[in-house]
Amino acid sequence: MSAPSVAAGGPGLPRGEDPVVVIGAGPAGLAAAEHLLDAGRRVVVVDGAPVVGGLSRSVERWGHRLDLGPHSFLSSSHPESVARWLDLAGAAGGVERTEAVRAAVWRGRVVGFPPRPLDVLRTAGPVTTARFALDRLRPRRPAPGTTGGSAYDALVARHGLAVVADLFVPYCRKYLGVHPRDLSPAFAHKLQGTRRGWTGPVDLLTPRAGTGAVWDELARRLRARGARVLLGTPVVGLTVAGERVTGVRCGRAGATGPEQEQTLAASAVVSSAPAAVLRRWLPGTGTSTPTPAAAPAFTARDTYLVHLRLAAGPGGGVGQNAHYVTAYDPQVRTGRLSNTRSWRPETFGRAPDTVLCAEFWSSGQDDLSARTDDQLAALAVSELPVFGVDPRVRVLDHDVLRLPRSVPVLTRGVEAARAGLDAALDRWTNLTRVGRHGTHDWDGQEDALLTGRSTGAHVLRGA
Ligand SMILES: Cc1cc2nc3c(=O)[nH]c(=O)nc-3n(C[C@H](O)[C@H](O)[C@H](O)COP(=O)(O)OP(=O)(O)OC[C@H]3O[C@@H](n4cnc5c(N)ncnc54)[C@H](O)[C@@H]3O)c2cc1C
């Protein structure tokens, strides 16, 4: 029996043609929904998760609202996004602004980041320090076999071979699972944090009620304007007629009640689901087995967040009282350790405990992914001293969050793969992709806000 087809518009919406269905209630999907409402369209947002916010949601642990990572609104490069985010955050309880103190575990020591010349001298010794300096002056050629360039070439051009070998190569292997030679040159720009500032102060803007509160507020505004936001509703496919998408299949097969499978009729679809998944939902645009050429281009990595609740007492801070410490040393399995308390000091206020977040990155098929939550937490605890955490700290509890395929990896050739996908999807005249996974880009919230508002005229019109 086929699933029932239902009119997706809510009672509060004007009657007329079918609504635009937005897949995903993360920042990009919600921004797209607002844009569609501004254009006078009826909108339904569907998400498989029980809450809005996607990767930018907040979670409640031990009486604190924690963000995943944690999160901050980092950039000022899109003034319109910044203004919109600040407006939402203001309505959601206001923000705390702190200047980031960054540190790194490098060659077994905790140093400030980027390391100052004296730190470099003390940590690497005079010979290596001289090599770092000399290398920056040498002419650089692209690495063999990388016609068209790679992130490696771009990084070497900026920092010199020796610094890249010491810092960026182990970091890329740990975080992204590849040598920077296998990454698009565009990734070098992002890895260097050019927008976030390789040097110079980095402002952290963090909502008092957690980053998720910003997206709760946006969802509240959308509902107030008549949009429907259906949560706990996973999308499993699309229906099409000719060159148009006509509906969004969602729900759980065999389920009854609100979770039962249904098709939402759609005049147009905006998707923030992963690009490769979207392709599989459409006839003639892909197969369940990606082609070898496309496979590496849409790689993504898992993030595992281990939250550790520390008792009040000595050593609640991480090395150099940093907000976060990135471990470049390959033998340290933790990628980054953050002190969530220092991100929102006023909000934590007089609370006696501290929550640290240890971040691991995984292919989803390695020894990290095979570990149980308790084993991951034990690994994180065993590595705390490397990050400068006082060994006398008492860990009261832990909590592990797994975020599958949360880090898009921009491998060399990703631009061609994106163009191929665009060409394959272009024939669907009333469909568009937005967001980090929809566009397969290593984007933050500000980009999600921007791409969400860039839905083309064809979708705005439901053409
Ligand atoms: C550990 C970590 C730390 C980060 N730190 C920062 C930071 O400090 N600052 C910053 O700006 N950004 C940060 N980011 C990035 C930020 O979270 C993302 O850029 C942002 O959330 C992307 O928004 P989005 O809407 O594109 O995607 P998402 O937030 O991933 O939302 C996509 C939504 O689509 C839903 N969805 C997907 N498939 C389906 C389906 N088939 N059916 C129904 N629903 C579906 C998902 O459930 C999800 O809710 C971080 C990301 C991670 C993983």
The ligand as an SDF file (V2000), in Angstrom:
LIG
                    3D

 53 58  0  0  0  0  0  0  0  0999 V2000
   31.7830   19.9450   16.4510 C   0  0  0  0  0  0  0  0  0  0  0  0
   31.3380   21.1090   15.6290 C   0  0  0  0  0  0  0  0  0  0  0  0
   31.6620   22.4000   16.0490 C   0  0  0  0  0  0  0  0  0  0  0  0
   31.2500   23.5030   15.2880 C   0  0  0  0  0  0  0  0  0  0  0  0
   31.5560   24.7550   15.7290 N   0  0  0  0  0  0  0  0  0  0  0  0
   31.0720   25.8350   15.0810 C   0  0  0  0  0  0  0  0  0  0  0  0
   31.2910   27.1380   15.5780 C   0  0  0  0  0  0  0  0  0  0  0  0
   31.9260   27.3430   16.6010 O   0  0  0  0  0  0  0  0  0  0  0  0
   30.7500   28.1850   14.8900 N   0  0  0  0  0  0  0  0  0  0  0  0
   29.9960   27.9980   13.7310 C   0  0  0  0  0  0  0  0  0  0  0  0
   29.4980   28.9810   13.1600 O   0  0  0  0  0  0  0  0  0  0  0  0
   29.7930   26.7680   13.2330 N   0  0  0  0  0  0  0  0  0  0  0  0
   30.3140   25.6870   13.8740 C   0  0  0  0  0  0  0  0  0  0  0  0
   30.0690   24.4280   13.3730 N   0  0  0  0  0  0  0  0  0  0  0  0
   29.3380   24.3050   12.1040 C   0  0  0  0  0  0  0  0  0  0  0  0
   27.8350   24.5210   12.2740 C   0  0  0  0  0  0  0  0  0  0  0  0
   27.3180   23.6160   13.2090 O   0  0  0  0  0  0  0  0  0  0  0  0
   27.1760   24.2900   10.9140 C   0  0  0  0  0  0  0  0  0  0  0  0
   27.7800   25.1250    9.9610 O   0  0  0  0  0  0  0  0  0  0  0  0
   25.6870   24.5780   10.8860 C   0  0  0  0  0  0  0  0  0  0  0  0
   24.9640   23.9090   11.8930 O   0  0  0  0  0  0  0  0  0  0  0  0
   25.2000   24.1400    9.5100 C   0  0  0  0  0  0  0  0  0  0  0  0
   23.8190   24.3410    9.3840 O   0  0  0  0  0  0  0  0  0  0  0  0
   22.9920   23.4850    8.3240 P   0  0  0  0  0  0  0  0  0  0  0  0
   21.6080   23.8610    8.5020 O   0  0  0  0  0  0  0  0  0  0  0  0
   23.6380   23.6570    6.9950 O   0  0  0  0  0  0  0  0  0  0  0  0
   23.2820   21.9570    8.7280 O   0  0  0  0  0  0  0  0  0  0  0  0
   22.9040   21.1790   10.0700 P   0  0  0  0  0  0  0  0  0  0  0  0
   23.1220   22.0380   11.2500 O   0  0  0  0  0  0  0  0  0  0  0  0
   23.6520   19.8890   10.0280 O   0  0  0  0  0  0  0  0  0  0  0  0
   21.3550   20.9040    9.9230 O   0  0  0  0  0  0  0  0  0  0  0  0
   20.8650   19.9800    8.9850 C   0  0  0  0  0  0  0  0  0  0  0  0
   19.5400   19.4490    9.4890 C   0  0  0  0  0  0  0  0  0  0  0  0
   18.9740   18.6250    8.4820 O   0  0  0  0  0  0  0  0  0  0  0  0
   18.4000   17.4990    9.0920 C   0  0  0  0  0  0  0  0  0  0  0  0
   18.3500   16.4060    8.1270 N   0  0  0  0  0  0  0  0  0  0  0  0
   19.3670   15.8860    7.4110 C   0  0  0  0  0  0  0  0  0  0  0  0
   18.9190   14.8550    6.6650 N   0  0  0  0  0  0  0  0  0  0  0  0
   17.6040   14.7340    6.9170 C   0  0  0  0  0  0  0  0  0  0  0  0
   16.5830   13.8450    6.4650 C   0  0  0  0  0  0  0  0  0  0  0  0
   16.8250   12.8650    5.5970 N   0  0  0  0  0  0  0  0  0  0  0  0
   15.3330   13.9930    6.9580 N   0  0  0  0  0  0  0  0  0  0  0  0
   15.0220   14.9950    7.8470 C   0  0  0  0  0  0  0  0  0  0  0  0
   15.9640   15.8420    8.3080 N   0  0  0  0  0  0  0  0  0  0  0  0
   17.2250   15.7260    7.8530 C   0  0  0  0  0  0  0  0  0  0  0  0
   19.3180   17.1970   10.2740 C   0  0  0  0  0  0  0  0  0  0  0  0
   18.6400   16.4430   11.2780 O   0  0  0  0  0  0  0  0  0  0  0  0
   19.6960   18.5910   10.7430 C   0  0  0  0  0  0  0  0  0  0  0  0
   18.8380   19.0600   11.7560 O   0  0  0  0  0  0  0  0  0  0  0  0
   30.5080   23.2960   14.0900 C   0  0  0  0  0  0  0  0  0  0  0  0
   30.1880   22.0060   13.6730 C   0  0  0  0  0  0  0  0  0  0  0  0
   30.6000   20.9210   14.4240 C   0  0  0  0  0  0  0  0  0  0  0  0
   30.2700   19.5430   13.9600 C   0  0  0  0  0  0  0  0  0  0  0  0
  1  2  1  0
  2  3  1  0
  2 52  2  0
  3  4  2  0
  4  5  1  0
  4 50  1  0
  5  6  2  0
  6  7  1  0
  6 13  1  0
  7  8  2  0
  7  9  1  0
  9 10  1  0
 10 11  2  0
 10 12  1  0
 12 13  2  0
 13 14  1  0
 14 15  1  0
 14 50  1  0
 15 16  1  0
 16 17  1  0
 16 18  1  0
 18 19  1  0
 18 20  1  0
 20 21  1  0
 20 22  1  0
 22 23  1  0
 23 24  1  0
 24 25  2  0
 24 26  1  0
 24 27  1  0
 27 28  1  0
 28 29  2  0
 28 30  1  0
 28 31  1  0
 31 32  1  0
 32 33  1  0
 33 34  1  0
 33 48  1  0
 34 35  1  0
 35 36  1  0
 35 46  1  0
 36 37  1  0
 36 45  1  0
 37 38  2  0
 38 39  1  0
 39 40  1  0
 39 45  2  0
 40 41  1  0
 40 42  2  0
 42 43  1  0
 43 44  2  0
 44 45  1  0
 46 47  1  0
 46 48  1  0
 48 49  1  0
 50 51  2  0
 51 52  1  0
 52 53  1  0
M  END
$$$$
